[in-house]
């Protein structure tokens, strides 16, 4: 397993990060424990979760994933072997049950969210604490067009950074990071840190895959030059790049079979692009999912690749992608396909 430096911190994280958002919905507590055992035994020291998990988010399962991780921490006694990341939820009408629905990145919310996550995770500290999505309106989650909202009210970045500095100083959080952020946002946070206004963001967690390369447009340069690397989520486009949904297939128990509202990777353009990448992988005698993951692993601005699995077989295959080195001619073929399928699924 390869390990990479998390931003400018002294933490080194595995190139494969264990995603956890299905635990408590598609996966049981026992499943989650089995996945954590296997991942740690195979060199994956970096795990990512969030207060809003499991997904799809519901009041009944809010915080459940963190609780599953917490019960593992208590039973295994291996907290010092894991670099643990979590996130605070931002404003969203789906969460009236979280802190009375008034979700802001202000001092009150940040302190309450951190303390609640620590309790569920059964730990004294979180290694990486991330802002799950910006308070302001941005073009993420399937949106290409940015629509400016001049009258929108959101917590000043300076106030948020001050609040994050407090939880870091208290020893509750070691490092801070971004998620679903833009180039303007990332540079604004980094500028404040350079001015001595608070801790520096060490990472940015955004969607990135063969079906969605939006990160490359403006953020890839930021990630490299500012040492604020990408934690890539949905590297398989919700499993679509495995090819299992082609030709209208809907495997029993699969995420897009159970939850039809996760449909942005199933567009007509997305299916055409997926077929092309699946056929390319097979020409090189590679598993399509492993090829897609190995390609993400190879990108110079990626710190870690967040994989998610609902079965142990999927987990084993995903982790094994860390050992695959794609030949230059395959990389070139991917770029040729990319010119025909630039951003089929934003």
C-alpha positions in Angstrom: 0.0 0.0 0.0 1.3 3.5 -0.9 1.0 6.3 1.7 0.9 10.0 0.8 1.3 13.1 2.9 -2.0 14.8 3.9 -1.5 18.4 2.9 1.4 20.0 4.8 0.6 17.9 7.9 2.8 15.1 9.3 0.0 12.6 8.6 0.6 10.0 5.9 -2.6 8.3 4.6 -3.1 5.3 2.4 -3.8 5.9 -1.3 -7.0 4.0 -0.7 -9.4 5.5 1.8 -12.2 3.4 3.3 -15.6 5.0 2.6 -18.3 4.2 5.1 -21.6 5.9 4.1 -23.5 2.6 3.4 -23.0 1.4 7.0 -26.3 1.6 8.8 -28.4 1.5 5.6 -27.2 -1.1 3.0 -24.7 -2.6 5.5 -25.1 -3.8 9.0 -22.9 -3.1 12.0 -21.3 -6.5 11.6 -20.6 -5.7 7.9 -18.9 -2.5 8.9 -16.7 -4.1 11.5 -15.7 -6.8 8.9 -14.8 -4.1 6.4 -12.7 -2.2 8.9 -10.9 -5.3 10.0 -10.1 -6.3 6.4 -9.1 -2.8 5.4 -6.7 -2.2 8.3 -5.2 -5.7 7.8 -4.4 -4.7 4.2 -2.8 -1.4 4.8 -5.8 1.0 4.6 -5.2 3.4 7.5 -7.5 6.2 6.3 -11.3 6.1 6.9 -13.8 8.7 5.9 -17.3 9.3 7.4 -19.7 12.2 8.2 -22.3 13.1 10.8 -25.1 12.8 8.2 -24.2 9.2 7.3 -25.6 6.7 6.5 -26.8 7.5 3.0 -29.5 8.1 1.9 -29.9 10.5 4.9 -32.8 9.9 7.1 -33.6 11.0 10.7 -33.6 7.3 11.8 -30.1 6.7 10.5 -28.5 10.1 11.2 -25.1 9.5 12.9 -25.5 5.7 12.6 -22.3 5.2 10.6 -20.2 7.1 13.1 -21.8 4.9 15.8 -20.7 1.7 14.0 -17.1 3.1 13.7 -17.3 3.9 17.4 -18.3 0.4 18.4 -15.4 -1.0 16.4 -13.0 1.5 18.0 -14.2 0.4 21.5 -14.0 -3.3 20.8 -10.7 -3.4 18.8 -8.6 -0.8 20.7 -6.8 0.2 17.6 -7.6 3.9 17.4 -3.9 4.8 17.1 -3.6 2.8 13.9 -6.4 4.7 12.0 -6.5 8.2 10.5 -10.1 9.1 10.9 -11.9 11.8 8.9 -15.4 13.1 9.5 -17.5 16.0 8.3 -20.0 18.6 9.5 -23.2 19.0 7.5 -24.0 22.3 6.0 -27.4 24.0 5.2 -29.8 21.6 3.6 -33.6 21.4 3.8 -33.4 17.6 4.2 -32.0 17.9 7.7 -34.6 19.7 9.9 -33.8 17.1 12.6 -30.1 18.1 12.9 -29.5 21.0 15.3 -33.0 22.3 14.7 -32.3 22.6 11.0 -30.2 25.8 11.4 -27.1 24.3 10.0 -24.3 26.9 9.7 -20.5 26.8 10.0 -20.6 29.1 13.0 -19.0 28.5 16.4 -22.1 27.1 18.0 -22.7 24.5 15.3 -19.1 23.5 14.8 -18.6 22.9 18.5 -21.8 21.0 18.9 -21.2 18.9 15.8 -17.6 18.0 16.8 -18.6 17.0 20.3 -21.5 14.8 19.0 -19.3 13.1 16.5 -16.6 12.4 19.1 -19.2 10.8 21.3 -20.6 8.6 18.5 -17.1 7.7 17.3 -16.0 6.9 20.9 -12.7 8.8 20.5 -11.1 11.9 21.9 -10.0 13.3 18.6 -10.8 13.4 14.9 -7.7 13.4 12.6 -9.4 15.3 9.7 -12.5 17.4 10.1 -14.1 18.6 6.9 -16.8 21.1 5.9 -19.1 18.7 4.0 -20.3 21.3 1.5 -20.2 25.1 1.4 -22.9 27.3 3.1 -23.1 29.4 -0.1 -24.6 28.1 -3.3 -22.1 26.4 -5.6 -22.2 24.2 -8.7 -21.6 20.8 -7.2 -23.7 17.6 -6.9 -24.4 17.4 -10.7 -24.5 21.1 -11.5 -22.2 22.6 -14.2 -23.7 26.0 -14.2 -22.8 28.4 -11.4 -25.8 30.6 -10.5 -24.9 33.6 -8.3 -27.1 34.5 -5.4 -26.2 38.1 -4.4 -28.5 38.2 -1.4 -27.5 34.9 0.1 -26.4 35.0 3.7 -23.7 32.7 5.0 -21.2 32.7 7.8 -18.1 34.7 7.0 -15.1 32.4 6.3 -13.1 34.2 9.0 -15.7 33.3 11.7 -15.7 29.6 10.5 -11.9 29.4 10.6 -11.8 30.9 14.0 -14.3 28.3 15.3 -12.3 25.5 13.6 -9.1 26.9 15.3 -10.8 26.5 18.7 -11.5 22.8 18.2 -8.0 22.3 16.9 -6.5 24.1 19.9 -8.7 22.1 22.3 -7.2 18.9 20.8 -10.5 17.6 19.5 -9.4 17.9 15.8 -5.9 17.5 14.3 -6.4 18.8 10.8 -9.2 20.5 8.8 -10.3 20.1 5.2 -12.9 21.0 2.6 -15.5 19.0 0.6 -17.5 19.8 -2.4 -15.7 23.1 -2.7 -14.8 25.3 -5.7 -11.5 26.9 -6.8 -12.5 30.3 -5.4 -13.5 28.8 -2.1 -10.4 26.7 -1.7 -8.1 29.7 -2.5 -10.1 31.9 -0.1 -9.7 29.5 2.8 -6.0 29.1 2.0 -5.4 32.8 1.8 -6.9 33.3 5.3 -4.6 30.7 6.7 -1.6 32.4 5.0 -2.7 35.6 6.8 -2.6 33.9 10.1 -6.3 33.7 10.6 -6.5 30.1 11.4 -5.4 26.5 10.5 -4.7 25.6 6.9 -6.9 23.3 4.9 -5.0 20.1 4.1 -7.4 18.5 1.6 -10.4 18.9 -0.5 -12.9 16.0 -1.0 -14.8 16.3 -4.3 -16.3 13.9 -6.8 -13.8 12.6 -9.3 -13.9 9.8 -11.8 -13.6 8.9 -15.5 -17.2 10.1 -15.7 -16.6 13.4 -13.9 -13.3 15.2 -14.4 -14.6 18.6 -13.4 -11.9 18.8 -10.7 -9.2 19.1 -13.4 -10.6 22.4 -14.7 -9.6 24.7 -11.9 -8.9 22.7 -8.8 -6.2 20.3 -9.9 -3.6 23.2 -10.1 -4.7 24.4 -6.7 -4.4 21.0 -5.2 -0.8 20.5 -6.5 0.6 24.1 -6.0 -1.0 24.6 -2.6 -0.5 21.0 -1.3 -4.2 20.7 -0.6 -4.7 17.3 -2.3 -7.9 15.7 -3.6 -9.7 13.1 -1.6 -11.7 11.6 -4.5 -15.2 10.4 -3.8 -17.4 8.5 -6.2 -14.4 7.2 -8.1 -16.6 4.6 -9.7 -19.6 6.9 -10.3 -21.8 5.2 -7.7 -20.5 1.8 -9.1 -21.5 2.6 -12.7 -18.0 2.3 -14.0 -18.0 -1.4 -13.0 -20.3 -1.9 -16.0 -22.9 -3.7 -13.9 -25.7 -1.2 -14.8 -25.2 -1.3 -18.6 -28.1 -2.3 -20.9 -30.6 -1.6 -18.2 -29.3 -4.1 -15.7 -30.2 -3.5 -12.1 -28.5 -6.0 -9.9 -30.4 -7.0 -6.8 -29.3 -5.1 -3.7 -27.1 -2.6 -5.7 -27.2 1.0 -4.7 -28.8 2.4 -7.9 -31.3 -0.4 -7.9 -32.4 0.4 -4.3 -32.1 4.2 -4.6 -33.2 5.5 -8.0 -32.7 9.1 -7.1 -28.9 8.6 -7.4 -29.3 8.8 -11.2 -26.8 11.3 -12.5 -24.3 8.6 -13.6 -27.1 6.8 -15.5 -27.7 9.4 -18.1 -27.5 8.5 -21.7 -24.2 10.2 -22.1 -22.9 8.5 -19.0 -23.9 5.1 -20.3 -22.2 5.6 -23.6 -19.0 6.8 -21.9 -19.2 3.9 -19.4 -19.5 1.3 -22.2 -16.4 2.8 -23.9 -14.3 2.6 -20.7 -15.5 -0.9 -19.8 -14.6 -2.1 -23.3 -11.2 -0.4 -23.0 -10.5 -2.2 -19.7 -11.4 -5.6 -21.2 -9.1 -5.0 -24.2 -6.3 -4.7 -21.6 -7.6 -7.8 -19.7 -8.4 -5.6 -16.7 -11.4 -5.5 -14.4 -13.3 -2.3 -15.4 -13.7 -1.1 -11.8 -10.1 -1.7 -10.9 -8.9 0.1 -14.0 -11.1 3.1 -13.1 -9.8 3.2 -9.6 -6.1 2.7 -10.6 -6.5 5.6 -13.0 -7.7 7.8 -10.1 -4.8 6.6 -7.9 -2.4 7.7 -10.6 -3.4 11.3 -10.8 -0.7 13.6 -9.4 -3.2 15.8 -7.5 -4.9 12.9 -5.7 -4.0 12.3 -2.1 -6.4 9.4 -1.5 -9.2 7.6 -3.3 -12.3 7.0 -1.3 -13.8 3.6 -2.1 -17.1 2.2 -0.9 -18.3 -1.3 -0.9 -21.4 -3.2 0.1 -19.8 -6.6 0.0 -16.4 -8.0 1.1 -15.7 -9.1 -2.4 -16.1 -5.6 -3.7 -13.9 -4.3 -0.9 -11.1 -6.7 -1.7 -11.2 -5.8 -5.4 -11.2 -2.1 -4.7 -8.3 -2.2 -2.3 -6.3 -4.4 -4.7 -6.5 -1.6 -7.3 -3.7 0.1 -5.2 -1.3 -2.5 -6.7 -2.2 -1.9 -10.3 0.0 0.3 -12.5 -1.6 1.3 -15.7 0.7 1.2 -18.8 1.3 4.5 -20.6 -0.5 3.3 -23.7 -3.7 2.6 -21.7 -3.5 6.1 -20.1 -3.2 7.5 -23.6 -6.3 5.5 -24.7 -8.2 6.9 -21.7 -7.3 10.5 -22.8 -8.5 9.7 -26.3 -11.8 8.6 -24.9 -12.0 11.6 -22.7 -11.9 13.9 -25.7 -15.1 12.3 -26.9 -16.7 12.0 -23.4 -15.4 15.1 -21.6 -17.8 15.5 -18.7 -20.7 13.1 -19.3 -21.8 13.1 -15.6 -20.9 16.3 -13.7 
